[in-house]
Amino acid sequence: MKKYTNKILIITAIVLVLGLVIGYTIDFQTGYRSGRITYEKIEKDSTQVLHFDGLDELETYADSLSENQHETSHQ
C-alpha cells in the first residue's frame, strides 16, 4: 500500500494543476471574448522612470496622484 500512496499523491497533484490551468485558461478566454479583459498595446517610448531625491519629493508626488484620482473619480 505504501508504494501506491506516492503514485496517488503525484497523480492527484498533476490533476489539480491541470484543472487549475484549464480553469484559468477558460476564464481568460471567456473574459477576453466578453470584453471584461482587453488587450492594450504598450508603446515602448511611453514608459517613464521616476527619480526622487528624498522621501519629501516622493510624498509630494504621491499626494498629487491621490488628489488627481479623487478629482477624476467624482466626475
All heavy atoms as a GROMACS GRO file, in nm:
protein
  605
    1MET      N    1   0.082  -0.120   0.000
    1MET     CA    2   0.000   0.000   0.000
    1MET      C    3   0.086   0.126   0.000
    1MET      O    4   0.048   0.226  -0.058
    1MET     CB    5  -0.091  -0.004   0.124
    1MET     CG    6  -0.192   0.105   0.130
    1MET     SD    7  -0.313   0.082   0.001
    1MET     CE    8  -0.417   0.220   0.027
    2LYS      N    9   0.202   0.118   0.065
    2LYS     CA   10   0.287   0.235   0.077
    2LYS      C   11   0.338   0.283  -0.059
    2LYS      O   12   0.349   0.403  -0.083
    2LYS     CB   13   0.404   0.202   0.169
    2LYS     CG   14   0.483   0.322   0.214
    2LYS     CD   15   0.586   0.282   0.316
    2LYS     CE   16   0.653   0.403   0.373
    2LYS     NZ   17   0.754   0.366   0.472
    3LYS      N   18   0.369   0.191  -0.149
    3LYS     CA   19   0.422   0.232  -0.279
    3LYS      C   20   0.314   0.296  -0.366
    3LYS      O   21   0.344   0.373  -0.455
    3LYS     CB   22   0.488   0.115  -0.352
    3LYS     CG   23   0.395   0.005  -0.393
    3LYS     CD   24   0.472  -0.103  -0.467
    3LYS     CE   25   0.378  -0.214  -0.513
    3LYS     NZ   26   0.449  -0.316  -0.588
    4TYR      N   27   0.189   0.265  -0.341
    4TYR     CA   28   0.081   0.325  -0.418
    4TYR      C   29   0.045   0.465  -0.368
    4TYR      O   30  -0.008   0.545  -0.443
    4TYR     CB   31  -0.044   0.236  -0.415
    4TYR     CG   32  -0.025   0.104  -0.486
    4TYR    CD1   33  -0.032  -0.016  -0.416
    4TYR    CD2   34  -0.001   0.102  -0.621
    4TYR    CE1   35  -0.015  -0.136  -0.483
    4TYR    CE2   36   0.016  -0.018  -0.689
    4TYR     CZ   37   0.010  -0.137  -0.618
    4TYR     OH   38   0.027  -0.255  -0.684
    5THR      N   39   0.076   0.495  -0.243
    5THR     CA   40   0.042   0.625  -0.185
    5THR      C   41   0.112   0.739  -0.259
    5THR      O   42   0.050   0.840  -0.292
    5THR     CB   43   0.078   0.629  -0.035
    5THR    OG1   44   0.014   0.520   0.029
    5THR    CG2   45   0.035   0.759   0.028
    6ASN      N   46   0.241   0.722  -0.287
    6ASN     CA   47   0.316   0.827  -0.358
    6ASN      C   48   0.262   0.847  -0.498
    6ASN      O   49   0.250   0.960  -0.546
    6ASN     CB   50   0.464   0.793  -0.363
    6ASN     CG   51   0.531   0.809  -0.228
    6ASN    OD1   52   0.480   0.881  -0.143
    6ASN    ND2   53   0.642   0.742  -0.208
    7LYS      N   54   0.228   0.738  -0.566
    7LYS     CA   55   0.174   0.749  -0.701
    7LYS      C   56   0.039   0.820  -0.699
    7LYS      O   57   0.010   0.904  -0.785
    7LYS     CB   58   0.159   0.611  -0.764
    7LYS     CG   59   0.291   0.546  -0.797
    7LYS     CD   60   0.271   0.410  -0.860
    7LYS     CE   61   0.405   0.344  -0.886
    7LYS     NZ   62   0.390   0.211  -0.944
    8ILE      N   63  -0.043   0.788  -0.601
    8ILE     CA   64  -0.174   0.853  -0.589
    8ILE      C   65  -0.157   1.003  -0.564
    8ILE      O   66  -0.225   1.086  -0.624
    8ILE     CB   67  -0.258   0.787  -0.479
    8ILE    CG1   68  -0.298   0.646  -0.522
    8ILE    CG2   69  -0.381   0.870  -0.446
    8ILE    CD1   70  -0.361   0.564  -0.411
    9LEU      N   71  -0.064   1.040  -0.475
    9LEU     CA   72  -0.040   1.181  -0.446
    9LEU      C   73   0.013   1.255  -0.568
    9LEU      O   74  -0.028   1.369  -0.596
    9LEU     CB   75   0.057   1.195  -0.329
    9LEU     CG   76   0.002   1.158  -0.192
    9LEU    CD1   77   0.113   1.163  -0.087
    9LEU    CD2   78  -0.111   1.249  -0.153
   10ILE      N   79   0.104   1.195  -0.642
   10ILE     CA   80   0.159   1.260  -0.761
   10ILE      C   81   0.052   1.278  -0.867
   10ILE      O   82   0.039   1.385  -0.928
   10ILE     CB   83   0.279   1.178  -0.815
   10ILE    CG1   84   0.397   1.191  -0.717
   10ILE    CG2   85   0.320   1.227  -0.953
   10ILE    CD1   86   0.513   1.098  -0.748
   11ILE      N   87  -0.028   1.174  -0.890
   11ILE     CA   88  -0.136   1.183  -0.989
   11ILE      C   89  -0.238   1.288  -0.947
   11ILE      O   90  -0.285   1.367  -1.030
   11ILE     CB   91  -0.201   1.045  -1.010
   11ILE    CG1   92  -0.102   0.951  -1.082
   11ILE    CG2   93  -0.330   1.057  -1.088
   11ILE    CD1   94  -0.148   0.808  -1.089
   12THR      N   95  -0.270   1.294  -0.818
   12THR     CA   96  -0.365   1.394  -0.769
   12THR      C   97  -0.312   1.536  -0.790
   12THR      O   98  -0.385   1.625  -0.833
   12THR     CB   99  -0.395   1.370  -0.620
   12THR    OG1  100  -0.443   1.237  -0.603
   12THR    CG2  101  -0.497   1.469  -0.568
   13ALA      N  102  -0.182   1.556  -0.762
   13ALA     CA  103  -0.122   1.688  -0.781
   13ALA      C  104  -0.124   1.728  -0.928
   13ALA      O  105  -0.155   1.843  -0.962
   13ALA     CB  106   0.021   1.689  -0.728
   14ILE      N  107  -0.094   1.633  -1.016
   14ILE     CA  108  -0.094   1.662  -1.160
   14ILE      C  109  -0.235   1.698  -1.207
   14ILE      O  110  -0.254   1.794  -1.282
   14ILE     CB  111  -0.037   1.543  -1.239
   14ILE    CG1  112   0.113   1.531  -1.212
   14ILE    CG2  113  -0.063   1.558  -1.388
   14ILE    CD1  114   0.177   1.405  -1.268
   15VAL      N  115  -0.334   1.623  -1.161
   15VAL     CA  116  -0.472   1.650  -1.199
   15VAL      C  117  -0.516   1.787  -1.149
   15VAL      O  118  -0.583   1.863  -1.221
   15VAL     CB  119  -0.566   1.538  -1.148
   15VAL    CG1  120  -0.712   1.578  -1.161
   15VAL    CG2  121  -0.539   1.408  -1.222
   16LEU      N  122  -0.479   1.822  -1.026
   16LEU     CA  123  -0.515   1.953  -0.972
   16LEU      C  124  -0.451   2.067  -1.051
   16LEU      O  125  -0.516   2.167  -1.083
   16LEU     CB  126  -0.476   1.963  -0.825
   16LEU     CG  127  -0.562   1.886  -0.726
   16LEU    CD1  128  -0.504   1.893  -0.586
   16LEU    CD2  129  -0.703   1.942  -0.727
   17VAL      N  130  -0.323   2.053  -1.084
   17VAL     CA  131  -0.254   2.156  -1.161
   17VAL      C  132  -0.317   2.170  -1.300
   17VAL      O  133  -0.341   2.282  -1.347
   17VAL     CB  134  -0.103   2.126  -1.170
   17VAL    CG1  135  -0.034   2.215  -1.272
   17VAL    CG2  136  -0.037   2.142  -1.034
   18LEU      N  137  -0.343   2.058  -1.364
   18LEU     CA  138  -0.409   2.064  -1.496
   18LEU      C  139  -0.546   2.129  -1.485
   18LEU      O  140  -0.585   2.208  -1.572
   18LEU     CB  141  -0.420   1.924  -1.556
   18LEU     CG  142  -0.291   1.865  -1.613
   18LEU    CD1  143  -0.314   1.721  -1.656
   18LEU    CD2  144  -0.241   1.949  -1.728
   19GLY      N  145  -0.620   2.097  -1.381
   19GLY     CA  146  -0.752   2.157  -1.362
   19GLY      C  147  -0.743   2.307  -1.343
   19GLY      O  148  -0.824   2.382  -1.399
   20LEU      N  149  -0.645   2.353  -1.265
   20LEU     CA  150  -0.628   2.496  -1.245
   20LEU      C  151  -0.588   2.567  -1.375
   20LEU      O  152  -0.642   2.673  -1.408
   20LEU     CB  153  -0.521   2.523  -1.138
   20LEU     CG  154  -0.564   2.496  -0.994
   20LEU    CD1  155  -0.444   2.505  -0.901
   20LEU    CD2  156  -0.670   2.594  -0.952
   21VAL      N  157  -0.496   2.507  -1.450
   21VAL     CA  158  -0.452   2.568  -1.576
   21VAL      C  159  -0.568   2.575  -1.674
   21VAL      O  160  -0.592   2.679  -1.738
   21VAL     CB  161  -0.332   2.490  -1.635
   21VAL    CG1  162  -0.304   2.534  -1.778
   21VAL    CG2  163  -0.210   2.509  -1.549
   22ILE      N  164  -0.643   2.467  -1.685
   22ILE     CA  165  -0.757   2.466  -1.777
   22ILE      C  166  -0.863   2.566  -1.731
   22ILE      O  167  -0.920   2.640  -1.811
   22ILE     CB  168  -0.815   2.323  -1.789
   22ILE    CG1  169  -0.715   2.234  -1.863
   22ILE    CG2  170  -0.949   2.324  -1.860
   22ILE    CD1  171  -0.750   2.086  -1.860
   23GLY      N  172  -0.889   2.572  -1.601
   23GLY     CA  173  -0.989   2.665  -1.548
   23GLY      C  174  -0.952   2.810  -1.573
   23GLY      O  175  -1.036   2.890  -1.617
   24TYR      N  176  -0.826   2.847  -1.546
   24TYR     CA  177  -0.783   2.985  -1.569
   24TYR      C  178  -0.782   3.018  -1.718
   24TYR      O  179  -0.810   3.130  -1.758
   24TYR     CB  180  -0.645   3.011  -1.508
   24TYR     CG  181  -0.650   3.036  -1.359
   24TYR    CD1  182  -0.584   2.952  -1.270
   24TYR    CD2  183  -0.721   3.143  -1.308
   24TYR    CE1  184  -0.590   2.975  -1.133
   24TYR    CE2  185  -0.727   3.167  -1.172
   24TYR     CZ  186  -0.661   3.083  -1.086
   24TYR     OH  187  -0.667   3.105  -0.951
   25THR      N  188  -0.748   2.919  -1.801
   25THR     CA  189  -0.748   2.943  -1.945
   25THR      C  190  -0.890   2.970  -1.994
   25THR      O  191  -0.914   3.064  -2.072
   25THR     CB  192  -0.690   2.821  -2.019
   25THR    OG1  193  -0.556   2.798  -1.973
   25THR    CG2  194  -0.687   2.843  -2.169
   26ILE      N  195  -0.985   2.890  -1.949
   26ILE     CA  196  -1.125   2.911  -1.989
   26ILE      C  197  -1.175   3.046  -1.938
   26ILE      O  198  -1.243   3.119  -2.011
   26ILE     CB  199  -1.212   2.795  -1.938
   26ILE    CG1  200  -1.176   2.667  -2.013
   26ILE    CG2  201  -1.361   2.827  -1.952
   26ILE    CD1  202  -1.242   2.543  -1.958
   27ASP      N  203  -1.140   3.081  -1.814
   27ASP     CA  204  -1.182   3.209  -1.759
   27ASP      C  205  -1.124   3.325  -1.839
   27ASP      O  206  -1.193   3.423  -1.869
   27ASP     CB  207  -1.140   3.220  -1.613
   27ASP     CG  208  -1.182   3.351  -1.550
   27ASP    OD1  209  -1.302   3.384  -1.559
   27ASP    OD2  210  -1.096   3.420  -1.494
   28PHE      N  211  -0.998   3.314  -1.876
   28PHE     CA  212  -0.935   3.420  -1.955
   28PHE      C  213  -1.000   3.432  -2.092
   28PHE      O  214  -1.029   3.543  -2.138
   28PHE     CB  215  -0.785   3.393  -1.970
   28PHE     CG  216  -0.714   3.497  -2.051
   28PHE    CD1  217  -0.678   3.617  -1.994
   28PHE    CD2  218  -0.686   3.476  -2.185
   28PHE    CE1  219  -0.614   3.715  -2.068
   28PHE    CE2  220  -0.622   3.572  -2.260
   28PHE     CZ  221  -0.586   3.692  -2.202
   29GLN      N  222  -1.024   3.319  -2.158
   29GLN     CA  223  -1.083   3.322  -2.291
   29GLN      C  224  -1.224   3.381  -2.288
   29GLN      O  225  -1.258   3.464  -2.372
   29GLN     CB  226  -1.089   3.180  -2.350
   29GLN     CG  227  -0.954   3.127  -2.391
   29GLN     CD  228  -0.897   3.200  -2.510
   29GLN    OE1  229  -0.970   3.243  -2.598
   29GLN    NE2  230  -0.766   3.215  -2.513
   30THR      N  231  -1.304   3.340  -2.192
   30THR     CA  232  -1.440   3.394  -2.186
   30THR      C  233  -1.438   3.542  -2.148
   30THR      O  234  -1.518   3.621  -2.198
   30THR     CB  235  -1.527   3.316  -2.086
   30THR    OG1  236  -1.462   3.314  -1.959
   30THR    CG2  237  -1.551   3.174  -2.133
   31GLY      N  238  -1.346   3.581  -2.060
   31GLY     CA  239  -1.334   3.722  -2.023
   31GLY      C  240  -1.288   3.808  -2.138
   31GLY      O  241  -1.335   3.920  -2.159
   32TYR      N  242  -1.196   3.756  -2.219
   32TYR     CA  243  -1.146   3.831  -2.334
   32TYR      C  244  -1.256   3.846  -2.439
   32TYR      O  245  -1.273   3.953  -2.497
   32TYR     CB  246  -1.024   3.760  -2.393
   32TYR     CG  247  -0.959   3.835  -2.506
   32TYR    CD1  248  -0.880   3.946  -2.481
   32TYR    CD2  249  -0.978   3.797  -2.638
   32TYR    CE1  250  -0.820   4.016  -2.582
   32TYR    CE2  251  -0.918   3.866  -2.741
   32TYR     CZ  252  -0.839   3.975  -2.714
   32TYR     OH  253  -0.781   4.044  -2.815
   33ARG      N  254  -1.330   3.740  -2.462
   33ARG     CA  255  -1.436   3.745  -2.564
   33ARG      C  256  -1.554   3.831  -2.521
   33ARG      O  257  -1.621   3.891  -2.604
   33ARG     CB  258  -1.483   3.604  -2.597
   33ARG     CG  259  -1.378   3.526  -2.674
   33ARG     CD  260  -1.422   3.388  -2.708
   33ARG     NE  261  -1.314   3.319  -2.778
   33ARG     CZ  262  -1.302   3.189  -2.785
   33ARG    NH1  263  -1.391   3.111  -2.726
   33ARG    NH2  264  -1.202   3.133  -2.849
   34SER      N  265  -1.579   3.838  -2.390
   34SER     CA  266  -1.690   3.920  -2.342
   34SER      C  267  -1.652   4.067  -2.327
   34SER      O  268  -1.738   4.151  -2.305
   34SER     CB  269  -1.742   3.866  -2.208
   34SER     OG  270  -1.646   3.890  -2.106
   35GLY      N  271  -1.522   4.097  -2.333
   35GLY     CA  272  -1.477   4.234  -2.321
   35GLY      C  273  -1.435   4.272  -2.180
   35GLY      O  274  -1.394   4.384  -2.155
   36ARG      N  275  -1.445   4.179  -2.086
   36ARG     CA  276  -1.402   4.206  -1.949
   36ARG      C  277  -1.251   4.222  -1.941
   36ARG      O  278  -1.199   4.302  -1.864
   36ARG     CB  279  -1.449   4.090  -1.859
   36ARG     CG  280  -1.413   4.106  -1.713
   36ARG     CD  281  -1.476   3.997  -1.628
   36ARG     NE  282  -1.453   3.864  -1.679
   36ARG     CZ  283  -1.357   3.782  -1.637
   36ARG    NH1  284  -1.274   3.820  -1.544
   36ARG    NH2  285  -1.344   3.661  -1.689
   37ILE      N  286  -1.179   4.148  -2.024
   37ILE     CA  287  -1.033   4.158  -2.032
   37ILE      C  288  -1.001   4.215  -2.169
   37ILE      O  289  -1.046   4.164  -2.270
   37ILE     CB  290  -0.967   4.020  -2.014
   37ILE    CG1  291  -1.001   3.962  -1.877
   37ILE    CG2  292  -0.816   4.031  -2.032
   37ILE    CD1  293  -0.955   3.820  -1.860
   38THR      N  294  -0.923   4.323  -2.173
   38THR     CA  295  -0.889   4.384  -2.300
   38THR      C  296  -0.738   4.387  -2.318
   38THR      O  297  -0.662   4.385  -2.220
   38THR     CB  298  -0.942   4.528  -2.309
   38THR    OG1  299  -0.888   4.603  -2.200
   38THR    CG2  300  -1.094   4.532  -2.302
   39TYR      N  301  -0.696   4.391  -2.440
   39TYR     CA  302  -0.555   4.399  -2.475
   39TYR      C  303  -0.524   4.540  -2.518
   39TYR      O  304  -0.590   4.596  -2.606
   39TYR     CB  305  -0.522   4.301  -2.589
   39TYR     CG  306  -0.384   4.318  -2.644
   39TYR    CD1  307  -0.274   4.270  -2.575
   39TYR    CD2  308  -0.362   4.382  -2.765
   39TYR    CE1  309  -0.146   4.286  -2.625
   39TYR    CE2  310  -0.236   4.398  -2.817
   39TYR     CZ  311  -0.128   4.349  -2.746
   39TYR     OH  312  -0.001   4.365  -2.796
   40GLU      N  313  -0.427   4.600  -2.455
   40GLU     CA  314  -0.384   4.734  -2.492
   40GLU      C  315  -0.234   4.730  -2.522
   40GLU      O  316  -0.155   4.691  -2.436
   40GLU     CB  317  -0.410   4.833  -2.379
   40GLU     CG  318  -0.557   4.853  -2.348
   40GLU     CD  319  -0.579   4.947  -2.231
   40GLU    OE1  320  -0.482   5.012  -2.188
   40GLU    OE2  321  -0.693   4.954  -2.184
   41LYS      N  322  -0.199   4.769  -2.642
   41LYS     CA  323  -0.058   4.768  -2.679
   41LYS      C  324   0.013   4.881  -2.606
   41LYS      O  325  -0.034   4.994  -2.601
   41LYS     CB  326  -0.044   4.787  -2.829
   41LYS     CG  327   0.097   4.772  -2.878
   41LYS     CD  328   0.104   4.777  -3.029
   41LYS     CE  329   0.248   4.759  -3.073
   41LYS     NZ  330   0.261   4.761  -3.219
   42ILE      N  331   0.126   4.850  -2.547
   42ILE     CA  332   0.204   4.948  -2.472
   42ILE      C  333   0.315   5.000  -2.562
   42ILE      O  334   0.393   4.923  -2.619
   42ILE     CB  335   0.264   4.886  -2.345
   42ILE    CG1  336   0.153   4.839  -2.253
   42ILE    CG2  337   0.356   4.984  -2.274
   42ILE    CD1  338   0.203   4.764  -2.131
   43GLU      N  339   0.318   5.130  -2.578
   43GLU     CA  340   0.424   5.192  -2.656
   43GLU      C  341   0.551   5.194  -2.572
   43GLU      O  342   0.550   5.236  -2.456
   43GLU     CB  343   0.385   5.334  -2.695
   43GLU     CG  344   0.260   5.343  -2.781
   43GLU     CD  345   0.281   5.284  -2.920
   43GLU    OE1  346   0.396   5.288  -2.969
   43GLU    OE2  347   0.184   5.234  -2.976
   44LYS      N  348   0.661   5.149  -2.628
   44LYS     CA  349   0.787   5.144  -2.554
   44LYS      C  350   0.837   5.283  -2.516
   44LYS      O  351   0.901   5.300  -2.414
   44LYS     CB  352   0.893   5.068  -2.633
   44LYS     CG  353   0.864   4.921  -2.645
   44LYS     CD  354   0.977   4.849  -2.713
   44LYS     CE  355   0.945   4.702  -2.721
   44LYS     NZ  356   1.054   4.626  -2.782
   45ASP      N  357   0.806   5.382  -2.597
   45ASP     CA  358   0.852   5.518  -2.569
   45ASP      C  359   0.770   5.584  -2.459
   45ASP      O  360   0.809   5.687  -2.406
   45ASP     CB  361   0.845   5.604  -2.694
   45ASP     CG  362   0.943   5.555  -2.800
   45ASP    OD1  363   1.041   5.489  -2.762
   45ASP    OD2  364   0.920   5.583  -2.918
   46SER      N  365   0.656   5.525  -2.423
   46SER     CA  366   0.569   5.589  -2.326
   46SER      C  367   0.605   5.554  -2.182
   46SER      O  368   0.546   5.606  -2.090
   46SER     CB  369   0.423   5.550  -2.352
   46SER     OG  370   0.406   5.413  -2.327
   47THR      N  371   0.700   5.465  -2.161
   47THR     CA  372   0.739   5.432  -2.025
   47THR      C  373   0.814   5.549  -1.964
   47THR      O  374   0.881   5.625  -2.032
   47THR     CB  375   0.827   5.305  -2.020
   47THR    OG1  376   0.942   5.327  -2.101
   47THR    CG2  377   0.750   5.185  -2.068
   48GLN      N  378   0.801   5.561  -1.834
   48GLN     CA  379   0.855   5.677  -1.766
   48GLN      C  380   0.927   5.631  -1.640
   48GLN      O  381   0.875   5.549  -1.565
   48GLN     CB  382   0.740   5.770  -1.730
   48GLN     CG  383   0.778   5.895  -1.660
   48GLN     CD  384   0.655   5.979  -1.631
   48GLN    OE1  385   0.544   5.944  -1.665
   48GLN    NE2  386   0.676   6.089  -1.563
   49VAL      N  387   1.047   5.680  -1.619
   49VAL     CA  388   1.123   5.648  -1.499
   49VAL      C  389   1.114   5.766  -1.405
   49VAL      O  390   1.142   5.880  -1.443
   49VAL     CB  391   1.271   5.617  -1.533
   49VAL    CG1  392   1.350   5.591  -1.406
   49VAL    CG2  393   1.280   5.499  -1.627
   50LEU      N  394   1.072   5.740  -1.283
   50LEU     CA  395   1.060   5.846  -1.183
   50LEU      C  396   1.182   5.841  -1.092
   50LEU      O  397   1.223   5.735  -1.046
   50LEU     CB  398   0.933   5.827  -1.101
   50LEU     CG  399   0.802   5.826  -1.180
   50LEU    CD1  400   0.686   5.794  -1.087
   50LEU    CD2  401   0.782   5.960  -1.247
   51HIS      N  402   1.239   5.956  -1.064
   51HIS     CA  403   1.355   5.964  -0.977
   51HIS      C  404   1.327   6.068  -0.869
   51HIS      O  405   1.292   6.182  -0.900
   51HIS     CB  406   1.479   6.005  -1.057
   51HIS     CG  407   1.600   6.022  -0.973
   51HIS    ND1  408   1.667   5.915  -0.917
   51HIS    CD2  409   1.667   6.133  -0.932
   51HIS    CE1  410   1.769   5.961  -0.846
   51HIS    NE2  411   1.771   6.092  -0.853
   52PHE      N  412   1.341   6.027  -0.745
   52PHE     CA  413   1.317   6.117  -0.632
   52PHE      C  414   1.445   6.128  -0.550
   52PHE      O  415   1.513   6.030  -0.524
   52PHE     CB  416   1.204   6.063  -0.543
   52PHE     CG  417   1.074   6.048  -0.617
   52PHE    CD1  418   1.028   5.923  -0.654
   52PHE    CD2  419   0.998   6.158  -0.650
   52PHE    CE1  420   0.909   5.908  -0.722
   52PHE    CE2  421   0.879   6.145  -0.718
   52PHE     CZ  422   0.834   6.020  -0.755
   53ASP      N  423   1.477   6.249  -0.509
   53ASP     CA  424   1.597   6.271  -0.430
   53ASP      C  425   1.574   6.245  -0.282
   53ASP      O  426   1.668   6.231  -0.206
   53ASP     CB  427   1.648   6.414  -0.448
   53ASP     CG  428   1.705   6.436  -0.588
   53ASP    OD1  429   1.760   6.339  -0.645
   53ASP    OD2  430   1.693   6.548  -0.639
   54GLY      N  431   1.450   6.240  -0.240
   54GLY     CA  432   1.422   6.216  -0.100
   54GLY      C  433   1.278   6.175  -0.079
   54GLY      O  434   1.197   6.174  -0.171
   55LEU      N  435   1.247   6.140   0.045
   55LEU     CA  436   1.111   6.098   0.078
   55LEU      C  437   1.011   6.212   0.064
   55LEU      O  438   0.894   6.190   0.034
   55LEU     CB  439   1.106   6.042   0.219
   55LEU     CG  440   1.170   5.904   0.238
   55LEU    CD1  441   1.165   5.864   0.384
   55LEU    CD2  442   1.100   5.800   0.153
   56ASP      N  443   1.058   6.336   0.085
   56ASP     CA  444   0.968   6.450   0.072
   56ASP      C  445   0.914   6.462  -0.070
   56ASP      O  446   0.794   6.485  -0.091
   56ASP     CB  447   1.039   6.580   0.111
   56ASP     CG  448   1.074   6.583   0.260
   56ASP    OD1  449   1.004   6.515   0.337
   56ASP    OD2  450   1.171   6.652   0.295
   57GLU      N  451   1.001   6.444  -0.168
   57GLU     CA  452   0.957   6.451  -0.307
   57GLU      C  453   0.862   6.336  -0.340
   57GLU      O  454   0.764   6.354  -0.412
   57GLU     CB  455   1.078   6.448  -0.401
   57GLU     CG  456   1.162   6.573  -0.398
   57GLU     CD  457   1.278   6.565  -0.496
   57GLU    OE1  458   1.280   6.475  -0.581
   57GLU    OE2  459   1.367   6.651  -0.487
   58LEU      N  460   0.892   6.219  -0.285
   58LEU     CA  461   0.805   6.103  -0.308
   58LEU      C  462   0.667   6.126  -0.247
   58LEU      O  463   0.565   6.097  -0.310
   58LEU     CB  464   0.869   5.978  -0.250
   58LEU     CG  465   0.789   5.849  -0.260
   58LEU    CD1  466   0.764   5.813  -0.406
   58LEU    CD2  467   0.860   5.736  -0.191
   59GLU      N  468   0.662   6.180  -0.127
   59GLU     CA  469   0.534   6.207  -0.062
   59GLU      C  470   0.455   6.313  -0.139
   59GLU      O  471   0.333   6.303  -0.155
   59GLU     CB  472   0.556   6.251   0.082
   59GLU     CG  473   0.602   6.139   0.172
   59GLU     CD  474   0.634   6.187   0.313
   59GLU    OE1  475   0.623   6.308   0.338
   59GLU    OE2  476   0.672   6.102   0.395
   60THR      N  477   0.524   6.415  -0.187
   60THR     CA  478   0.457   6.519  -0.265
   60THR      C  479   0.398   6.460  -0.393
   60THR      O  480   0.284   6.489  -0.429
   60THR     CB  481   0.556   6.631  -0.302
   60THR    OG1  482   0.615   6.681  -0.181
   60THR    CG2  483   0.488   6.743  -0.376
   61TYR      N  484   0.473   6.374  -0.459
   61TYR     CA  485   0.425   6.310  -0.581
   61TYR      C  486   0.305   6.219  -0.551
   61TYR      O  487   0.205   6.220  -0.623
   61TYR     CB  488   0.537   6.230  -0.646
   61TYR     CG  489   0.495   6.157  -0.771
   61TYR    CD1  490   0.471   6.226  -0.889
   61TYR    CD2  491   0.477   6.019  -0.771
   61TYR    CE1  492   0.431   6.160  -1.003
   61TYR    CE2  493   0.438   5.953  -0.885
   61TYR     CZ  494   0.415   6.023  -1.001
   61TYR     OH  495   0.375   5.957  -1.114
   62ALA      N  496   0.312   6.142  -0.443
   62ALA     CA  497   0.202   6.053  -0.406
   62ALA      C  498   0.077   6.134  -0.371
   62ALA      O  499  -0.035   6.095  -0.408
   62ALA     CB  500   0.243   5.966  -0.288
   63ASP      N  501   0.095   6.246  -0.302
   63ASP     CA  502  -0.020   6.331  -0.270
   63ASP      C  503  -0.084   6.387  -0.396
   63ASP      O  504  -0.206   6.394  -0.408
   63ASP     CB  505   0.022   6.446  -0.178
   63ASP     CG  506   0.058   6.397  -0.038
   63ASP    OD1  507   0.016   6.286  -0.001
   63ASP    OD2  508   0.128   6.472   0.033
   64SER      N  509  -0.002   6.428  -0.493
   64SER     CA  510  -0.058   6.482  -0.617
   64SER      C  511  -0.134   6.374  -0.693
   64SER      O  512  -0.236   6.402  -0.754
   64SER     CB  513   0.052   6.542  -0.704
   64SER     OG  514   0.136   6.440  -0.757
   65LEU      N  515  -0.086   6.251  -0.689
   65LEU     CA  516  -0.159   6.142  -0.755
   65LEU      C  517  -0.293   6.115  -0.688
   65LEU      O  518  -0.393   6.095  -0.755
   65LEU     CB  519  -0.076   6.013  -0.755
   65LEU     CG  520   0.044   6.009  -0.848
   65LEU    CD1  521   0.116   5.876  -0.835
   65LEU    CD2  522   0.002   6.030  -0.992
   66SER      N  523  -0.294   6.114  -0.555
   66SER     CA  524  -0.420   6.086  -0.485
   66SER      C  525  -0.519   6.200  -0.507
   66SER      O  526  -0.639   6.176  -0.518
   66SER     CB  527  -0.394   6.064  -0.336
   66SER     OG  528  -0.341   6.181  -0.276
   67GLU      N  529  -0.473   6.325  -0.515
   67GLU     CA  530  -0.563   6.437  -0.543
   67GLU      C  531  -0.622   6.425  -0.683
   67GLU      O  532  -0.740   6.447  -0.703
   67GLU     CB  533  -0.488   6.570  -0.528
   67GLU     CG  534  -0.457   6.606  -0.385
   67GLU     CD  535  -0.368   6.728  -0.375
   67GLU    OE1  536  -0.340   6.790  -0.481
   67GLU    OE2  537  -0.327   6.761  -0.264
   68ASN      N  538  -0.537   6.388  -0.780
   68ASN     CA  539  -0.586   6.371  -0.917
   68ASN      C  540  -0.686   6.256  -0.925
   68ASN      O  541  -0.784   6.263  -0.998
   68ASN     CB  542  -0.471   6.345  -1.013
   68ASN     CG  543  -0.385   6.468  -1.034
   68ASN    OD1  544  -0.429   6.579  -1.008
   68ASN    ND2  545  -0.263   6.447  -1.080
   69GLN      N  546  -0.662   6.151  -0.849
   69GLN     CA  547  -0.753   6.036  -0.852
   69GLN      C  548  -0.888   6.074  -0.794
   69GLN      O  549  -0.991   6.036  -0.846
   69GLN     CB  550  -0.692   5.920  -0.775
   69GLN     CG  551  -0.773   5.794  -0.781
   69GLN     CD  552  -0.709   5.680  -0.706
   69GLN    OE1  553  -0.619   5.701  -0.624
   69GLN    NE2  554  -0.753   5.560  -0.731
   70HIS      N  555  -0.890   6.151  -0.687
   70HIS     CA  556  -1.017   6.193  -0.627
   70HIS      C  557  -1.094   6.284  -0.723
   70HIS      O  558  -1.215   6.276  -0.733
   70HIS     CB  559  -0.992   6.264  -0.495
   70HIS     CG  560  -0.948   6.174  -0.385
   70HIS    ND1  561  -1.020   6.068  -0.342
   70HIS    CD2  562  -0.834   6.174  -0.312
   70HIS    CE1  563  -0.956   6.006  -0.245
   70HIS    NE2  564  -0.841   6.068  -0.226
   71GLU      N  565  -1.023   6.371  -0.794
   71GLU     CA  566  -1.089   6.462  -0.887
   71GLU      C  567  -1.152   6.385  -1.003
   71GLU      O  568  -1.264   6.414  -1.042
   71GLU     CB  569  -0.989   6.564  -0.941
   71GLU     CG  570  -0.945   6.665  -0.837
   71GLU     CD  571  -0.834   6.754  -0.890
   71GLU    OE1  572  -0.799   6.742  -1.010
   71GLU    OE2  573  -0.781   6.835  -0.813
   72THR      N  574  -1.082   6.285  -1.055
   72THR     CA  575  -1.135   6.212  -1.171
   72THR      C  576  -1.242   6.112  -1.130
   72THR      O  577  -1.329   6.080  -1.209
   72THR     CB  578  -1.021   6.139  -1.245
   72THR    OG1  579  -0.956   6.051  -1.154
   72THR    CG2  580  -0.923   6.238  -1.304
   73SER      N  581  -1.239   6.062  -1.008
   73SER     CA  582  -1.336   5.960  -0.969
   73SER      C  583  -1.475   6.020  -0.942
   73SER      O  584  -1.574   5.950  -0.947
   73SER     CB  585  -1.289   5.884  -0.844
   73SER     OG  586  -1.280   5.972  -0.735
   74HIS      N  587  -1.484   6.150  -0.918
   74HIS     CA  588  -1.613   6.212  -0.889
   74HIS      C  589  -1.679   6.274  -1.012
   74HIS      O  590  -1.781   6.339  -1.000
   74HIS     CB  591  -1.596   6.320  -0.782
   74HIS     CG  592  -1.556   6.264  -0.649
   74HIS    ND1  593  -1.637   6.182  -0.576
   74HIS    CD2  594  -1.441   6.277  -0.578
   74HIS    CE1  595  -1.575   6.147  -0.466
   74HIS    NE2  596  -1.456   6.203  -0.465
   75GLN      N  597  -1.621   6.259  -1.127
   75GLN     CA  598  -1.678   6.320  -1.248
   75GLN      C  599  -1.797   6.245  -1.298
   75GLN      O  600  -1.817   6.133  -1.289
   75GLN     CB  601  -1.573   6.328  -1.358
   75GLN     CG  602  -1.466   6.428  -1.325
   75GLN     CD  603  -1.362   6.434  -1.437
   75GLN    OE1  604  -1.363   6.356  -1.529
   75GLN    NE2  605  -1.272   6.530  -1.427
   0.00000   0.00000   0.00000
